[in-house]
Amino acid sequence: GDFSTTFTIDMDSLLSAPGIKNIKLTFGVWIKACRPTDAVLAFSIEKNHSVIRWEYDKIQDCIIEDNGWNYVYINRRIEENSTGSDYILKIFIWNTGKEDILTDDFSVRMERIP
């Protein structure tokens, strides 16, 4: 399968504020695809080149209009034990199928929460 460009950020500074224990992660993208599609919107957290957390949502579950533009997003909570020195967050689209998909306006938002 094909991977999109990957958004990558070091996690070491995200929880540096006093009293902050978690991060609310929201990311999304406009997708043009038809059902069924084997593409997923995914993220991973890695430490020392080993994946310690990997999650995804199936894009086909979010398609309302076949071959139209649909907004696909993920909301997740990242706990304090998944951040710190040597932790890296990666966000991407993974198309494991053979059908083409189009993407536009990839966005990422991270909020520090107690």
Order of alpha helices (4+ residues) and beta strands (2+ residues): beta-beta-beta-beta-beta-beta-beta-beta
